[in-house]
């Protein structure tokens, strides 16, 4: 089963911490967004393997945008 990882704030993608193929645990930082000079982690909602990163570093994203997909398990 695939789970979407969504941006919880509007900001700019500062760094991709876990590229596609990376194993993650629930709560791991997948992407770091920058908003108003603050770095905000976007965390994995479940454990599994990152299937796809849907954004690039430097890209602007809106709150609620799907930034990655994780295959659970």
Backbone as JSON, one array per atom type, in Angstrom:
{
  "sequence": "XXXXXXXXXXXXXXXXXXXXXXXXXXXXXXXXXXXXXXXXXXXXXXXXXXXXXXXXXXXXXXXXXXXXXXXXX",
  "N": [[0.85, -1.18, 0.0], [0.53, 2.22, -0.8], [1.48, 5.36, 0.58], [0.86, 8.79, 0.7], [3.07, 11.54, 1.19], [2.7, 14.65, 2.54], [3.2, 18.2, 2.22], [3.24, 20.2, 5.08], [3.26, 22.87, 5.38], [3.47, 25.96, 3.51], [6.21, 26.55, 1.46], [9.72, 26.45, 0.52], [11.54, 23.85, -0.98], [14.18, 22.82, 0.78], [16.0, 20.75, 1.31], [16.35, 17.36, 0.29], [16.08, 14.7, 2.25], [15.73, 11.91, 2.26], [16.09, 10.11, -0.44], [14.43, 8.54, -3.31], [13.97, 5.06, -2.9], [15.09, 4.87, -0.41], [14.97, 3.51, 2.89], [12.6, 4.14, 5.44], [11.48, 5.03, 8.73], [8.49, 5.48, 10.65], [8.0, 8.87, 11.3], [10.55, 9.66, 10.56], [12.58, 12.19, 9.01], [11.84, 13.21, 5.8], [11.93, 15.23, 3.89], [13.15, 18.58, 3.96], [11.68, 21.64, 4.46], [11.88, 25.14, 3.79], [10.66, 27.97, 5.33], [9.87, 31.25, 5.88], [12.51, 31.77, 6.78], [12.95, 29.63, 8.44], [13.71, 26.22, 9.06], [11.79, 23.45, 8.36], [10.94, 20.2, 9.1], [9.56, 17.6, 7.04], [7.86, 14.83, 7.82], [7.89, 11.22, 7.65], [4.81, 9.56, 7.43], [4.51, 6.92, 7.96], [6.23, 3.75, 8.22], [8.52, 2.33, 5.8], [9.45, 2.14, 2.35], [10.77, 4.75, 0.4], [9.1, 5.48, -2.42], [8.82, 7.42, -4.43], [10.0, 10.71, -5.05], [8.44, 13.69, -5.43], [9.13, 16.28, -5.95], [11.64, 18.88, -6.4], [14.8, 20.0, -5.09], [14.82, 23.37, -4.09], [12.42, 24.0, -5.22], [9.24, 25.62, -5.0], [6.55, 24.91, -2.81], [3.12, 24.34, -2.01], [1.06, 24.29, 0.92], [-0.19, 21.1, 1.75], [0.47, 19.9, -0.64], [1.45, 16.94, -2.34], [4.5, 15.55, -1.72], [6.06, 13.31, -1.73], [5.99, 9.69, -2.04], [5.41, 6.8, -0.16], [6.01, 3.36, 0.05], [4.43, 1.22, 2.09], [5.65, -0.89, 4.76]],
  "CA": [[0.0, 0.0, 0.0], [1.31, 3.46, -0.9], [1.02, 6.48, 1.39], [1.38, 10.09, 0.27], [3.68, 12.44, 2.17], [2.26, 15.98, 2.13], [3.79, 19.38, 2.86], [2.35, 20.73, 6.11], [3.36, 24.33, 5.29], [3.92, 26.5, 2.23], [7.62, 26.91, 1.58], [10.64, 26.05, -0.53], [12.24, 22.61, -0.66], [15.57, 23.14, 1.11], [16.84, 19.56, 1.18], [15.72, 16.05, 0.27], [16.85, 13.87, 3.18], [15.57, 10.49, 1.93], [15.73, 9.97, -1.85], [13.7, 7.33, -3.7], [14.69, 3.84, -2.58], [15.52, 4.89, 0.99], [14.1, 2.95, 3.93], [12.24, 5.13, 6.46], [10.61, 4.65, 9.84], [7.5, 6.52, 10.96], [8.58, 10.02, 11.99], [11.81, 10.08, 9.94], [12.51, 13.34, 8.13], [11.98, 12.86, 4.39], [12.26, 16.47, 3.18], [13.18, 19.78, 4.8], [11.17, 22.84, 3.81], [12.25, 26.42, 4.4], [9.56, 28.92, 5.32], [10.15, 32.4, 6.74], [13.87, 31.6, 7.32], [12.97, 28.51, 9.38], [13.72, 24.9, 8.45], [10.7, 22.64, 8.9], [10.98, 18.84, 8.55], [8.36, 16.87, 6.62], [8.14, 13.5, 8.35], [7.2, 10.06, 7.1], [3.65, 9.2, 8.25], [4.55, 5.48, 8.19], [7.49, 3.14, 7.84], [8.52, 1.66, 4.51], [10.48, 2.55, 1.38], [10.37, 5.9, -0.41], [8.88, 5.06, -3.81], [9.0, 8.53, -5.36], [10.06, 12.09, -4.59], [7.69, 14.39, -6.47], [9.57, 17.67, -6.02], [13.08, 19.06, -6.51], [15.35, 21.01, -4.18], [14.65, 24.73, -4.6], [11.05, 24.16, -5.72], [8.23, 26.14, -4.07], [5.41, 24.01, -2.64], [2.0, 24.83, -1.22], [0.58, 23.4, 1.99], [-1.05, 20.03, 1.28], [1.01, 19.28, -1.87], [2.1, 15.64, -2.17], [5.92, 15.74, -2.03], [6.69, 11.99, -1.85], [5.14, 8.53, -1.84], [6.09, 5.72, 0.57], [5.42, 2.03, 0.04], [4.45, 0.74, 3.49], [6.11, -2.24, 5.06]],
  "C": [[0.89, 1.24, 0.0], [0.66, 4.56, -0.08], [1.67, 7.75, 0.88], [1.97, 10.85, 1.46], [3.36, 13.85, 1.68], [2.99, 17.07, 2.9], [2.79, 19.93, 3.87], [2.38, 22.26, 6.17], [3.69, 24.7, 3.85], [5.36, 26.93, 2.4], [8.41, 26.47, 0.36], [11.37, 24.79, -0.08], [13.72, 22.96, -0.46], [16.47, 21.95, 0.88], [15.98, 18.3, 1.15], [16.61, 15.13, 1.12], [16.84, 12.39, 2.8], [15.14, 10.37, 0.47], [14.96, 8.67, -2.11], [14.59, 6.1, -3.46], [15.16, 3.75, -1.14], [14.49, 4.23, 1.89], [13.84, 4.05, 4.96], [11.39, 4.47, 7.54], [9.6, 5.78, 10.04], [8.18, 7.63, 11.74], [9.93, 10.47, 11.44], [11.59, 11.3, 9.06], [12.78, 12.9, 6.69], [12.5, 14.06, 3.61], [12.3, 17.59, 4.21], [12.71, 20.96, 3.97], [11.69, 24.06, 4.54], [11.07, 27.37, 4.23], [9.87, 30.01, 6.33], [11.47, 32.22, 7.5], [13.96, 30.49, 8.37], [12.96, 27.21, 8.6], [12.68, 24.02, 9.15], [10.75, 21.24, 8.29], [9.59, 18.34, 8.14], [8.65, 15.42, 6.94], [7.32, 12.41, 7.66], [6.01, 9.7, 8.0], [3.61, 7.71, 8.59], [5.94, 4.98, 7.84], [7.38, 2.46, 6.49], [9.68, 2.12, 3.66], [9.95, 3.71, 0.56], [10.28, 5.43, -1.86], [9.27, 6.19, -4.77], [9.09, 9.85, -4.61], [9.47, 12.92, -5.73], [8.08, 15.84, -6.64], [11.09, 17.69, -6.17], [13.54, 20.09, -5.49], [15.24, 22.37, -4.86], [13.24, 25.02, -5.1], [10.13, 24.72, -4.62], [7.06, 25.16, -4.02], [4.36, 24.68, -1.76], [1.65, 23.81, -0.14], [-0.37, 22.37, 1.39], [-0.55, 19.35, 0.01], [1.68, 17.95, -1.53], [3.55, 15.8, -2.63], [6.64, 14.4, -2.22], [5.62, 10.92, -1.65], [5.98, 7.44, -1.17], [5.3, 4.42, 0.4], [5.56, 1.47, 1.46], [5.01, -0.66, 3.6], [7.54, -2.49, 4.83]]
}
